[in-house]
Amino acid sequence: MVKSIVRDQFFLQQKSEPATEADRQVVEDLLDTLRANQDRCVGMAANMIGVKKRIIVVAMGPFIFPMINPVITKKSGEYQTEESCLSLDGVRPCTRYNEIEVDYLDQDFKPKHGKYSGFTAQIIQHEIDHFSGILI
C-alpha cells in the first residue's frame, strides 16, 4: 500500500529498531511507496512512512530492492556532496563514501552481503542514516 511521506523532523530524528519477520508488510508498503514516488525519489527508509524499523528500499535503475537491518561493514573513498530528501526541504551538504560493503537481510529474510559503489552506495548511506535519526 502506498503510504504518506512523513515530514515531521522530530519523528525522523528518532532511532529505528531492528526489523523482524513480523515487519514483512512494512517492506511491501515501502516498495509500493517508492514506486509511487520514483519520479522524484531513489530510496526510502521505513521512518519516511511512519515506521521506526531498520528497513530501506533502493532504486538502482529499473530495479528496486529492499535491505532489512543493513549494516555497512566497509567503506572507502570519502567525498563531500549535497543531497536532498523527500522528507525535507532543500539540499544539504554531507560526507559519503564511494565504495561500501553491506550485510543485510533480503525480502525473504535471508542473509546477504553486497558491494556497492557510486550513486547506489550514496543512496544506501543516505537511507541508513535515517535509522540513526540523521537528517542530512
A tleap script that builds the chain and sets N, CA, C and O, in Angstrom:
source leaprc.protein.ff14SB
mol = sequence {
  NMET VAL LYS SER ILE VAL ARG ASP GLN PHE
  PHE LEU GLN GLN LYS SER GLU PRO ALA THR
  GLU ALA ASP ARG GLN VAL VAL GLU ASP LEU
  LEU ASP THR LEU ARG ALA ASN GLN ASP ARG
  CYS VAL GLY MET ALA ALA ASN MET ILE GLY
  VAL LYS LYS ARG ILE ILE VAL VAL ALA MET
  GLY PRO PHE ILE PHE PRO MET ILE ASN PRO
  VAL ILE THR LYS LYS SER GLY GLU TYR GLN
  THR GLU GLU SER CYS LEU SER LEU ASP GLY
  VAL ARG PRO CYS THR ARG TYR ASN GLU ILE
  GLU VAL ASP TYR LEU ASP GLN ASP PHE LYS
  PRO LYS HIE GLY LYS TYR SER GLY PHE THR
  ALA GLN ILE ILE GLN HIE GLU ILE ASP HIE
  PHE SER GLY ILE LEU CILE
}
set mol.1.N position { 0.837 -1.172 0.000 }
set mol.1.CA position { 0.000 0.000 0.000 }
set mol.1.C position { 0.891 1.247 0.000 }
set mol.1.O position { 1.874 1.314 0.737 }
set mol.2.N position { 0.545 2.211 -0.815 }
set mol.2.CA position { 1.290 3.468 -0.868 }
set mol.2.C position { 0.952 4.279 0.382 }
set mol.2.O position { -0.216 4.512 0.693 }
set mol.3.N position { 1.988 4.697 1.084 }
set mol.3.CA position { 1.829 5.450 2.327 }
set mol.3.C position { 2.208 6.911 2.124 }
set mol.3.O position { 2.903 7.250 1.165 }
set mol.4.N position { 1.753 7.772 3.024 }
set mol.4.CA position { 2.124 9.190 3.004 }
set mol.4.C position { 3.563 9.340 3.483 }
set mol.4.O position { 4.044 8.542 4.288 }
set mol.5.N position { 4.247 10.369 2.981 }
set mol.5.CA position { 5.627 10.650 3.371 }
set mol.5.C position { 5.635 11.505 4.643 }
set mol.5.O position { 5.015 12.568 4.690 }
set mol.6.N position { 6.338 11.033 5.662 }
set mol.6.CA position { 6.467 11.757 6.925 }
set mol.6.C position { 7.450 12.913 6.740 }
set mol.6.O position { 8.541 12.734 6.198 }
set mol.7.N position { 7.048 14.103 7.200 }
set mol.7.CA position { 7.920 15.275 7.117 }
set mol.7.C position { 8.212 15.857 8.504 }
set mol.7.O position { 8.867 16.893 8.614 }
set mol.8.N position { 7.736 15.207 9.545 }
set mol.8.CA position { 7.934 15.652 10.920 }
set mol.8.C position { 9.374 15.370 11.351 }
set mol.8.O position { 9.748 14.216 11.561 }
set mol.9.N position { 10.182 16.430 11.481 }
set mol.9.CA position { 11.599 16.242 11.792 }
set mol.9.C position { 11.814 15.605 13.160 }
set mol.9.O position { 12.769 14.848 13.333 }
set mol.10.N position { 10.954 15.889 14.136 }
set mol.10.CA position { 11.096 15.264 15.448 }
set mol.10.C position { 10.976 13.743 15.317 }
set mol.10.O position { 11.783 13.007 15.886 }
set mol.11.N position { 9.983 13.276 14.577 }
set mol.11.CA position { 9.814 11.836 14.367 }
set mol.11.C position { 11.008 11.262 13.606 }
set mol.11.O position { 11.534 10.211 13.974 }
set mol.12.N position { 11.429 11.941 12.560 }
set mol.12.CA position { 12.521 11.443 11.711 }
set mol.12.C position { 13.855 11.374 12.454 }
set mol.12.O position { 14.745 10.630 12.042 }
set mol.13.N position { 14.011 12.133 13.536 }
set mol.13.CA position { 15.267 12.137 14.285 }
set mol.13.C position { 15.308 11.040 15.361 }
set mol.13.O position { 16.298 10.924 16.083 }
set mol.14.N position { 14.259 10.251 15.470 }
set mol.14.CA position { 14.245 9.157 16.448 }
set mol.14.C position { 14.912 7.922 15.846 }
set mol.14.O position { 14.822 7.679 14.642 }
set mol.15.N position { 15.579 7.149 16.697 }
set mol.15.CA position { 16.288 5.950 16.237 }
set mol.15.C position { 15.302 4.842 15.859 }
set mol.15.O position { 14.228 4.718 16.449 }
set mol.16.N position { 15.688 4.047 14.872 }
set mol.16.CA position { 14.862 2.925 14.415 }
set mol.16.C position { 15.285 1.636 15.095 }
set mol.16.O position { 16.441 1.481 15.491 }
set mol.17.N position { 14.347 0.714 15.227 }
set mol.17.CA position { 14.573 -0.589 15.843 }
set mol.17.C position { 14.826 -1.639 14.762 }
set mol.17.O position { 14.401 -1.461 13.621 }
set mol.18.N position { 15.513 -2.730 15.106 }
set mol.18.CA position { 15.698 -3.810 14.127 }
set mol.18.C position { 14.350 -4.353 13.647 }
set mol.18.O position { 13.391 -4.445 14.413 }
set mol.19.N position { 14.302 -4.706 12.376 }
set mol.19.CA position { 13.090 -5.293 11.799 }
set mol.19.C position { 13.079 -6.798 12.043 }
set mol.19.O position { 14.129 -7.428 12.169 }
set mol.20.N position { 11.875 -7.361 12.109 }
set mol.20.CA position { 11.695 -8.805 12.257 }
set mol.20.C position { 10.780 -9.293 11.135 }
set mol.20.O position { 10.268 -8.495 10.350 }
set mol.21.N position { 10.584 -10.589 11.067 }
set mol.21.CA position { 9.709 -11.138 10.032 }
set mol.21.C position { 8.276 -10.639 10.174 }
set mol.21.O position { 7.504 -10.714 9.218 }
set mol.22.N position { 7.913 -10.137 11.334 }
set mol.22.CA position { 6.587 -9.550 11.535 }
set mol.22.C position { 6.426 -8.244 10.751 }
set mol.22.O position { 5.317 -7.728 10.618 }
set mol.23.N position { 7.539 -7.716 10.235 }
set mol.23.CA position { 7.519 -6.445 9.501 }
set mol.23.C position { 7.457 -6.628 7.981 }
set mol.23.O position { 7.742 -5.691 7.236 }
set mol.24.N position { 7.094 -7.804 7.523 }
set mol.24.CA position { 7.033 -8.060 6.073 }
set mol.24.C position { 6.128 -7.065 5.342 }
set mol.24.O position { 6.437 -6.651 4.225 }
set mol.25.N position { 5.021 -6.685 5.963 }
set mol.25.CA position { 4.108 -5.742 5.308 }
set mol.25.C position { 4.753 -4.372 5.166 }
set mol.25.O position { 4.489 -3.661 4.196 }
set mol.26.N position { 5.592 -3.994 6.117 }
set mol.26.CA position { 6.300 -2.713 6.024 }
set mol.26.C position { 7.194 -2.707 4.780 }
set mol.26.O position { 7.273 -1.703 4.072 }
set mol.27.N position { 7.864 -3.830 4.521 }
set mol.27.CA position { 8.713 -3.949 3.327 }
set mol.27.C position { 7.865 -3.710 2.079 }
set mol.27.O position { 8.260 -2.943 1.200 }
set mol.28.N position { 6.706 -4.358 1.995 }
set mol.28.CA position { 5.822 -4.201 0.833 }
set mol.28.C position { 5.343 -2.758 0.698 }
set mol.28.O position { 5.346 -2.200 -0.399 }
set mol.29.N position { 4.929 -2.155 1.816 }
set mol.29.CA position { 4.454 -0.766 1.789 }
set mol.29.C position { 5.560 0.184 1.329 }
set mol.29.O position { 5.311 1.124 0.575 }
set mol.30.N position { 6.777 -0.074 1.791 }
set mol.30.CA position { 7.911 0.767 1.415 }
set mol.30.C position { 8.208 0.629 -0.084 }
set mol.30.O position { 8.459 1.626 -0.761 }
set mol.31.N position { 8.179 -0.594 -0.595 }
set mol.31.CA position { 8.373 -0.810 -2.034 }
set mol.31.C position { 7.287 -0.099 -2.842 }
set mol.31.O position { 7.593 0.571 -3.830 }
set mol.32.N position { 6.040 -0.234 -2.440 }
set mol.32.CA position { 4.925 0.419 -3.143 }
set mol.32.C position { 5.073 1.942 -3.123 }
set mol.32.O position { 4.836 2.611 -4.129 }
set mol.33.N position { 5.468 2.479 -1.966 }
set mol.33.CA position { 5.589 3.933 -1.820 }
set mol.33.C position { 6.744 4.470 -2.654 }
set mol.33.O position { 6.622 5.536 -3.258 }
set mol.34.N position { 7.867 3.749 -2.698 }
set mol.34.CA position { 8.978 4.194 -3.544 }
set mol.34.C position { 8.561 4.162 -5.014 }
set mol.34.O position { 8.822 5.111 -5.752 }
set mol.35.N position { 7.920 3.085 -5.438 }
set mol.35.CA position { 7.469 3.007 -6.837 }
set mol.35.C position { 6.562 4.190 -7.186 }
set mol.35.O position { 6.660 4.745 -8.281 }
set mol.36.N position { 5.683 4.575 -6.263 }
set mol.36.CA position { 4.752 5.683 -6.500 }
set mol.36.C position { 5.459 7.035 -6.556 }
set mol.36.O position { 4.918 7.995 -7.106 }
set mol.37.N position { 6.657 7.115 -5.994 }
set mol.37.CA position { 7.407 8.382 -5.945 }
set mol.37.C position { 8.692 8.337 -6.760 }
set mol.37.O position { 9.543 9.215 -6.621 }
set mol.38.N position { 8.841 7.331 -7.602 }
set mol.38.CA position { 10.103 7.108 -8.305 }
set mol.38.C position { 10.491 8.249 -9.245 }
set mol.38.O position { 11.655 8.359 -9.632 }
set mol.39.N position { 9.547 9.085 -9.608 }
set mol.39.CA position { 9.868 10.227 -10.462 }
set mol.39.C position { 10.673 11.288 -9.709 }
set mol.39.O position { 11.269 12.169 -10.330 }
set mol.40.N position { 10.693 11.211 -8.382 }
set mol.40.CA position { 11.405 12.221 -7.582 }
set mol.40.C position { 12.161 11.652 -6.398 }
set mol.40.O position { 12.584 12.393 -5.510 }
set mol.41.N position { 12.335 10.310 -6.381 }
set mol.41.CA position { 12.961 9.669 -5.231 }
set mol.41.C position { 13.650 8.376 -5.655 }
set mol.41.O position { 13.113 7.636 -6.479 }
set mol.42.N position { 14.842 8.090 -5.099 }
set mol.42.CA position { 15.603 6.888 -5.466 }
set mol.42.C position { 15.820 5.931 -4.287 }
set mol.42.O position { 16.417 4.868 -4.450 }
set mol.43.N position { 15.339 6.309 -3.114 }
set mol.43.CA position { 15.479 5.449 -1.953 }
set mol.43.C position { 14.580 5.926 -0.838 }
set mol.43.O position { 14.190 7.092 -0.786 }
set mol.44.N position { 14.257 5.005 0.057 }
set mol.44.CA position { 13.413 5.347 1.209 }
set mol.44.C position { 13.781 4.481 2.395 }
set mol.44.O position { 14.201 3.333 2.251 }
set mol.45.N position { 13.612 5.064 3.570 }
set mol.45.CA position { 13.742 4.325 4.825 }
set mol.45.C position { 12.352 4.224 5.436 }
set mol.45.O position { 11.492 5.066 5.174 }
set mol.46.N position { 12.130 3.199 6.247 }
set mol.46.CA position { 10.801 2.949 6.816 }
set mol.46.C position { 10.278 4.125 7.636 }
set mol.46.O position { 9.067 4.343 7.684 }
set mol.47.N position { 11.159 4.888 8.281 }
set mol.47.CA position { 10.639 6.005 9.078 }
set mol.47.C position { 10.010 7.087 8.197 }
set mol.47.O position { 9.236 7.916 8.674 }
set mol.48.N position { 10.350 7.069 6.918 }
set mol.48.CA position { 9.742 8.039 5.995 }
set mol.48.C position { 8.263 7.735 5.756 }
set mol.48.O position { 7.529 8.593 5.265 }
set mol.49.N position { 7.816 6.515 6.099 }
set mol.49.CA position { 6.394 6.184 6.006 }
set mol.49.C position { 5.809 5.935 7.399 }
set mol.49.O position { 4.753 5.318 7.539 }
set mol.50.N position { 6.512 6.423 8.425 }
set mol.50.CA position { 5.974 6.386 9.779 }
set mol.50.C position { 6.270 5.150 10.594 }
set mol.50.O position { 5.626 4.925 11.619 }
set mol.51.N position { 7.238 4.330 10.164 }
set mol.51.CA position { 7.568 3.090 10.875 }
set mol.51.C position { 9.041 3.131 11.274 }
set mol.51.O position { 9.918 3.200 10.413 }
set mol.52.N position { 9.312 3.089 12.572 }
set mol.52.CA position { 10.693 3.173 13.058 }
set mol.52.C position { 11.357 1.798 13.068 }
set mol.52.O position { 11.669 1.256 14.129 }
set mol.53.N position { 11.568 1.244 11.882 }
set mol.53.CA position { 12.225 -0.051 11.714 }
set mol.53.C position { 13.386 0.112 10.739 }
set mol.53.O position { 13.380 1.005 9.893 }
set mol.54.N position { 14.386 -0.765 10.868 }
set mol.54.CA position { 15.607 -0.685 10.059 }
set mol.54.C position { 15.390 -1.389 8.702 }
set mol.54.O position { 15.928 -2.465 8.441 }
set mol.55.N position { 14.593 -0.743 7.869 }
set mol.55.CA position { 14.290 -1.260 6.533 }
set mol.55.C position { 14.460 -0.118 5.543 }
set mol.55.O position { 13.972 0.990 5.768 }
set mol.56.N position { 15.161 -0.399 4.440 }
set mol.56.CA position { 15.273 0.589 3.363 }
set mol.56.C position { 14.920 -0.083 2.040 }
set mol.56.O position { 14.959 -1.307 1.915 }
set mol.57.N position { 14.576 0.741 1.063 }
set mol.57.CA position { 14.424 0.276 -0.308 }
set mol.57.C position { 15.234 1.212 -1.184 }
set mol.57.O position { 15.299 2.417 -0.942 }
set mol.58.N position { 15.855 0.629 -2.217 }
set mol.58.CA position { 16.782 1.365 -3.073 }
set mol.58.C position { 16.412 1.114 -4.532 }
set mol.58.O position { 16.175 -0.025 -4.935 }
set mol.59.N position { 16.367 2.187 -5.317 }
set mol.59.CA position { 16.152 2.068 -6.759 }
set mol.59.C position { 17.508 2.151 -7.448 }
set mol.59.O position { 18.214 3.155 -7.352 }
set mol.60.N position { 17.851 1.080 -8.141 }
set mol.60.CA position { 19.108 1.015 -8.888 }
set mol.60.C position { 18.698 0.875 -10.355 }
set mol.60.O position { 18.541 -0.234 -10.866 }
set mol.61.N position { 18.526 2.028 -11.024 }
set mol.61.CA position { 17.979 1.994 -12.368 }
set mol.61.C position { 16.555 1.472 -12.296 }
set mol.61.O position { 15.768 1.955 -11.481 }
set mol.62.N position { 16.201 0.496 -13.130 }
set mol.62.CA position { 14.833 -0.039 -13.116 }
set mol.62.C position { 14.580 -1.034 -11.977 }
set mol.62.O position { 13.441 -1.451 -11.766 }
set mol.63.N position { 15.624 -1.413 -11.247 }
set mol.63.CA position { 15.496 -2.403 -10.181 }
set mol.63.C position { 15.310 -1.725 -8.827 }
set mol.63.O position { 16.025 -0.781 -8.487 }
set mol.64.N position { 14.346 -2.217 -8.065 }
set mol.64.CA position { 14.124 -1.721 -6.705 }
set mol.64.C position { 14.279 -2.922 -5.777 }
set mol.64.O position { 13.657 -3.965 -5.978 }
set mol.65.N position { 15.118 -2.756 -4.762 }
set mol.65.CA position { 15.323 -3.864 -3.836 }
set mol.65.C position { 15.318 -3.373 -2.395 }
set mol.65.O position { 15.772 -2.266 -2.107 }
set mol.66.N position { 14.800 -4.208 -1.486 }
set mol.66.CA position { 14.812 -3.863 -0.073 }
set mol.66.C position { 16.079 -4.379 0.617 }
set mol.66.O position { 16.688 -5.355 0.177 }
set mol.67.N position { 16.456 -3.719 1.683 }
set mol.67.CA position { 17.537 -4.162 2.556 }
set mol.67.C position { 16.988 -4.073 3.980 }
set mol.67.O position { 16.590 -3.002 4.436 }
set mol.68.N position { 16.974 -5.198 4.666 }
set mol.68.CA position { 16.437 -5.264 6.018 }
set mol.68.C position { 17.603 -5.364 6.997 }
set mol.68.O position { 18.485 -6.210 6.846 }
set mol.69.N position { 17.595 -4.495 7.997 }
set mol.69.CA position { 18.655 -4.412 9.005 }
set mol.69.C position { 20.053 -4.288 8.375 }
set mol.69.O position { 20.974 -4.989 8.793 }
set mol.70.N position { 20.223 -3.404 7.370 }
set mol.70.CA position { 21.536 -3.287 6.738 }
set mol.70.C position { 22.576 -2.646 7.660 }
set mol.70.O position { 22.276 -1.744 8.442 }
set mol.71.N position { 23.809 -3.146 7.538 }
set mol.71.CA position { 24.938 -2.605 8.296 }
set mol.71.C position { 26.101 -2.447 7.324 }
set mol.71.O position { 26.483 -3.394 6.638 }
set mol.72.N position { 26.653 -1.253 7.274 }
set mol.72.CA position { 27.831 -1.018 6.437 }
set mol.72.C position { 29.033 -1.607 7.158 }
set mol.72.O position { 29.332 -1.230 8.291 }
set mol.73.N position { 29.727 -2.543 6.492 }
set mol.73.CA position { 30.859 -3.231 7.116 }
set mol.73.C position { 32.199 -2.707 6.624 }
set mol.73.O position { 33.224 -2.919 7.273 }
set mol.74.N position { 32.201 -2.025 5.483 }
set mol.74.CA position { 33.428 -1.463 4.921 }
set mol.74.C position { 33.066 -0.243 4.109 }
set mol.74.O position { 32.014 -0.193 3.472 }
set mol.75.N position { 33.962 0.761 4.138 }
set mol.75.CA position { 33.734 1.950 3.316 }
set mol.75.C position { 35.069 2.562 2.942 }
set mol.75.O position { 36.026 2.535 3.717 }
set mol.76.N position { 35.116 3.119 1.727 }
set mol.76.CA position { 36.343 3.775 1.272 }
set mol.76.C position { 36.006 4.839 0.237 }
set mol.76.O position { 34.942 4.817 -0.383 }
set mol.77.N position { 36.927 5.760 0.068 }
set mol.77.CA position { 36.745 6.810 -0.929 }
set mol.77.C position { 35.860 7.942 -0.451 }
set mol.77.O position { 34.889 8.298 -1.120 }
set mol.78.N position { 36.185 8.510 0.701 }
set mol.78.CA position { 35.379 9.597 1.269 }
set mol.78.C position { 35.316 10.791 0.319 }
set mol.78.O position { 36.310 11.154 -0.311 }
set mol.79.N position { 34.126 11.396 0.228 }
set mol.79.CA position { 33.951 12.616 -0.569 }
set mol.79.C position { 32.817 13.452 0.020 }
set mol.79.O position { 31.992 12.957 0.788 }
set mol.80.N position { 32.796 14.714 -0.353 }
set mol.80.CA position { 31.746 15.635 0.082 }
set mol.80.C position { 30.749 15.811 -1.061 }
set mol.80.O position { 31.129 15.876 -2.230 }
set mol.81.N position { 29.469 15.886 -0.702 }
set mol.81.CA position { 28.443 16.074 -1.722 }
set mol.81.C position { 27.259 16.818 -1.110 }
set mol.81.O position { 27.306 17.228 0.050 }
set mol.82.N position { 26.220 16.983 -1.883 }
set mol.82.CA position { 24.974 17.574 -1.407 }
set mol.82.C position { 23.845 16.639 -1.786 }
set mol.82.O position { 23.858 16.025 -2.853 }
set mol.83.N position { 22.849 16.536 -0.883 }
set mol.83.CA position { 21.718 15.651 -1.127 }
set mol.83.C position { 20.413 16.335 -0.747 }
set mol.83.O position { 20.386 17.301 0.016 }
set mol.84.N position { 19.346 15.807 -1.298 }
set mol.84.CA position { 18.016 16.218 -0.888 }
set mol.84.C position { 17.299 14.976 -0.368 }
set mol.84.O position { 17.792 13.856 -0.497 }
set mol.85.N position { 16.131 15.196 0.220 }
set mol.85.CA position { 15.358 14.091 0.791 }
set mol.85.C position { 13.879 14.424 0.629 }
set mol.85.O position { 13.461 15.565 0.824 }
set mol.86.N position { 13.112 13.433 0.278 }
set mol.86.CA position { 11.675 13.614 0.090 }
set mol.86.C position { 11.003 14.129 1.369 }
set mol.86.O position { 9.976 14.803 1.305 }
set mol.87.N position { 11.580 13.813 2.517 }
set mol.87.CA position { 11.013 14.229 3.802 }
set mol.87.C position { 11.442 15.634 4.231 }
set mol.87.O position { 10.920 16.165 5.211 }
set mol.88.N position { 12.376 16.231 3.516 }
set mol.88.CA position { 12.923 17.531 3.911 }
set mol.88.C position { 12.912 18.508 2.741 }
set mol.88.O position { 12.868 18.102 1.580 }
set mol.89.N position { 12.954 19.780 3.055 }
set mol.89.CA position { 13.052 20.810 2.019 }
set mol.89.C position { 14.515 21.125 1.750 }
set mol.89.O position { 15.340 21.094 2.663 }
set mol.90.N position { 14.833 21.424 0.512 }
set mol.90.CA position { 16.155 21.917 0.164 }
set mol.90.C position { 17.200 20.839 -0.018 }
set mol.90.O position { 16.918 19.641 -0.001 }
set mol.91.N position { 18.440 21.325 -0.197 }
set mol.91.CA position { 19.610 20.483 -0.419 }
set mol.91.C position { 20.584 20.761 0.717 }
set mol.91.O position { 20.732 21.904 1.150 }
set mol.92.N position { 21.254 19.703 1.203 }
set mol.92.CA position { 22.153 19.868 2.349 }
set mol.92.C position { 23.476 19.148 2.089 }
set mol.92.O position { 23.506 18.135 1.390 }
set mol.93.N position { 24.574 19.670 2.652 }
set mol.93.CA position { 25.883 19.027 2.468 }
set mol.93.C position { 26.018 17.785 3.349 }
set mol.93.O position { 25.418 17.706 4.421 }
set mol.94.N position { 26.811 16.818 2.884 }
set mol.94.CA position { 27.067 15.618 3.675 }
set mol.94.C position { 28.350 14.933 3.187 }
set mol.94.O position { 28.861 15.236 2.110 }
set mol.95.N position { 28.851 14.011 3.998 }
set mol.95.CA position { 30.026 13.205 3.659 }
set mol.95.C position { 29.552 11.813 3.289 }
set mol.95.O position { 28.733 11.226 3.996 }
set mol.96.N position { 30.060 11.280 2.187 }
set mol.96.CA position { 29.718 9.927 1.745 }
set mol.96.C position { 30.998 9.196 1.351 }
set mol.96.O position { 32.083 9.776 1.333 }
set mol.97.N position { 30.847 7.911 1.037 }
set mol.97.CA position { 31.964 7.067 0.611 }
set mol.97.C position { 31.615 6.457 -0.740 }
set mol.97.O position { 30.480 6.034 -0.961 }
set mol.98.N position { 32.584 6.412 -1.635 }
set mol.98.CA position { 32.343 5.936 -2.994 }
set mol.98.C position { 32.087 4.433 -3.051 }
set mol.98.O position { 31.306 3.970 -3.882 }
set mol.99.N position { 32.744 3.662 -2.168 }
set mol.99.CA position { 32.560 2.208 -2.158 }
set mol.99.C position { 32.195 1.750 -0.755 }
set mol.99.O position { 32.818 2.149 0.229 }
set mol.100.N position { 31.163 0.895 -0.682 }
set mol.100.CA position { 30.755 0.346 0.614 }
set mol.100.C position { 30.453 -1.148 0.462 }
set mol.100.O position { 30.162 -1.637 -0.629 }
set mol.101.N position { 30.533 -1.851 1.585 }
set mol.101.CA position { 30.069 -3.231 1.664 }
set mol.101.C position { 29.010 -3.269 2.751 }
set mol.101.O position { 29.141 -2.617 3.787 }
set mol.102.N position { 27.957 -4.044 2.502 }
set mol.102.CA position { 26.804 -4.054 3.393 }
set mol.102.C position { 26.357 -5.492 3.672 }
set mol.102.O position { 26.223 -6.300 2.753 }
set mol.103.N position { 26.131 -5.798 4.948 }
set mol.103.CA position { 25.474 -7.035 5.348 }
set mol.103.C position { 24.017 -6.678 5.619 }
set mol.103.O position { 23.733 -5.674 6.273 }
set mol.104.N position { 23.093 -7.497 5.116 }
set mol.104.CA position { 21.671 -7.207 5.284 }
set mol.104.C position { 20.860 -8.480 5.074 }
set mol.104.O position { 21.397 -9.522 4.697 }
set mol.105.N position { 19.577 -8.380 5.321 }
set mol.105.CA position { 18.641 -9.454 5.012 }
set mol.105.C position { 17.848 -9.038 3.780 }
set mol.105.O position { 17.482 -7.872 3.637 }
set mol.106.N position { 17.584 -9.991 2.889 }
set mol.106.CA position { 16.780 -9.679 1.712 }
set mol.106.C position { 15.290 -9.763 2.064 }
set mol.106.O position { 14.932 -9.931 3.230 }
set mol.107.N position { 14.441 -9.647 1.066 }
set mol.107.CA position { 12.995 -9.629 1.275 }
set mol.107.C position { 12.478 -10.926 1.906 }
set mol.107.O position { 11.425 -10.932 2.544 }
set mol.108.N position { 13.217 -12.017 1.727 }
set mol.108.CA position { 12.844 -13.293 2.331 }
set mol.108.C position { 13.540 -13.522 3.677 }
set mol.108.O position { 13.497 -14.622 4.229 }
set mol.109.N position { 14.182 -12.466 4.197 }
set mol.109.CA position { 14.907 -12.502 5.467 }
set mol.109.C position { 16.081 -13.479 5.425 }
set mol.109.O position { 16.414 -14.111 6.428 }
set mol.110.N position { 16.702 -13.592 4.252 }
set mol.110.CA position { 17.908 -14.404 4.066 }
set mol.110.C position { 19.119 -13.468 4.125 }
set mol.110.O position { 19.072 -12.375 3.561 }
set mol.111.N position { 20.206 -13.877 4.799 }
set mol.111.CA position { 21.403 -13.031 4.908 }
set mol.111.C position { 22.065 -12.815 3.545 }
set mol.111.O position { 22.201 -13.741 2.745 }
set mol.112.N position { 22.472 -11.569 3.308 }
set mol.112.CA position { 23.154 -11.190 2.066 }
set mol.112.C position { 24.327 -10.277 2.394 }
set mol.112.O position { 24.379 -9.643 3.449 }
set mol.113.N position { 25.267 -10.232 1.452 }
set mol.113.CA position { 26.399 -9.306 1.537 }
set mol.113.C position { 26.534 -8.686 0.155 }
set mol.113.O position { 26.563 -9.395 -0.851 }
set mol.114.N position { 26.617 -7.375 0.110 }
set mol.114.CA position { 26.736 -6.712 -1.185 }
set mol.114.C position { 27.818 -5.658 -1.186 }
set mol.114.O position { 28.127 -5.057 -0.157 }
set mol.115.N position { 28.394 -5.444 -2.369 }
set mol.115.CA position { 29.370 -4.370 -2.584 }
set mol.115.C position { 28.728 -3.371 -3.535 }
set mol.115.O position { 28.213 -3.739 -4.591 }
set mol.116.N position { 28.767 -2.102 -3.143 }
set mol.116.CA position { 28.106 -1.058 -3.923 }
set mol.116.C position { 29.058 0.114 -4.101 }
set mol.116.O position { 29.909 0.382 -3.253 }
set mol.117.N position { 28.896 0.804 -5.219 }
set mol.117.CA position { 29.750 1.970 -5.472 }
set mol.117.C position { 28.934 3.058 -6.139 }
set mol.117.O position { 27.810 2.841 -6.590 }
set mol.118.N position { 29.541 4.240 -6.186 }
set mol.118.CA position { 28.919 5.363 -6.876 }
set mol.118.C position { 27.589 5.780 -6.277 }
set mol.118.O position { 27.420 5.823 -5.058 }
set mol.119.N position { 26.641 6.089 -7.170 }
set mol.119.CA position { 25.361 6.636 -6.738 }
set mol.119.C position { 24.568 5.645 -5.893 }
set mol.119.O position { 23.902 6.051 -4.941 }
set mol.120.N position { 24.624 4.358 -6.219 }
set mol.120.CA position { 23.903 3.358 -5.422 }
set mol.120.C position { 24.436 3.337 -3.992 }
set mol.120.O position { 23.657 3.263 -3.042 }
set mol.121.N position { 25.755 3.400 -3.832 }
set mol.121.CA position { 26.353 3.444 -2.491 }
set mol.121.C position { 25.888 4.697 -1.744 }
set mol.121.O position { 25.617 4.651 -0.544 }
set mol.122.N position { 25.800 5.798 -2.460 }
set mol.122.CA position { 25.360 7.048 -1.841 }
set mol.122.C position { 23.915 6.929 -1.345 }
set mol.122.O position { 23.603 7.365 -0.237 }
set mol.123.N position { 23.049 6.350 -2.149 }
set mol.123.CA position { 21.645 6.169 -1.745 }
set mol.123.C position { 21.570 5.322 -0.476 }
set mol.123.O position { 20.876 5.682 0.475 }
set mol.124.N position { 22.278 4.207 -0.466 }
set mol.124.CA position { 22.237 3.300 0.690 }
set mol.124.C position { 22.707 4.017 1.954 }
set mol.124.O position { 22.088 3.885 3.009 }
set mol.125.N position { 23.798 4.775 1.852 }
set mol.125.CA position { 24.313 5.500 3.014 }
set mol.125.C position { 23.286 6.514 3.526 }
set mol.125.O position { 23.077 6.640 4.733 }
set mol.126.N position { 22.653 7.231 2.604 }
set mol.126.CA position { 21.637 8.220 2.986 }
set mol.126.C position { 20.500 7.548 3.747 }
set mol.126.O position { 20.081 8.031 4.799 }
set mol.127.N position { 20.003 6.436 3.219 }
set mol.127.CA position { 18.862 5.767 3.848 }
set mol.127.C position { 19.252 5.145 5.189 }
set mol.127.O position { 18.464 5.194 6.133 }
set mol.128.N position { 20.437 4.568 5.296 }
set mol.128.CA position { 20.889 4.005 6.574 }
set mol.128.C position { 21.023 5.106 7.630 }
set mol.128.O position { 20.770 4.856 8.809 }
set mol.129.N position { 21.418 6.321 7.226 }
set mol.129.CA position { 21.476 7.440 8.167 }
set mol.129.C position { 20.128 7.674 8.843 }
set mol.129.O position { 20.073 8.077 10.004 }
set mol.130.N position { 19.041 7.419 8.114 }
set mol.130.CA position { 17.703 7.610 8.698 }
set mol.130.C position { 17.525 6.775 9.958 }
set mol.130.O position { 16.813 7.203 10.866 }
set mol.131.N position { 18.144 5.598 10.050 }
set mol.131.CA position { 17.996 4.736 11.231 }
set mol.131.C position { 18.509 5.394 12.495 }
set mol.131.O position { 18.006 5.141 13.590 }
set mol.132.N position { 19.516 6.241 12.335 }
set mol.132.CA position { 20.116 6.917 13.490 }
set mol.132.C position { 19.499 8.289 13.722 }
set mol.132.O position { 19.940 9.033 14.598 }
set mol.133.N position { 18.494 8.618 12.948 }
set mol.133.CA position { 17.868 9.930 13.081 }
set mol.133.C position { 18.701 11.048 12.480 }
set mol.133.O position { 18.486 12.220 12.789 }
set mol.134.N position { 19.655 10.691 11.619 }
set mol.134.CA position { 20.499 11.696 10.975 }
set mol.134.C position { 19.742 12.286 9.791 }
set mol.134.O position { 19.375 11.580 8.853 }
set mol.135.N position { 19.520 13.582 9.856 }
set mol.135.CA position { 18.881 14.289 8.753 }
set mol.135.C position { 19.973 15.056 8.033 }
set mol.135.O position { 20.675 15.869 8.634 }
set mol.136.N position { 20.111 14.797 6.755 }
set mol.136.CA position { 21.164 15.487 6.004 }
set mol.136.C position { 20.950 16.982 6.058 }
set mol.136.O position { 21.734 17.739 5.485 }
savepdb mol mol.pdb
quit
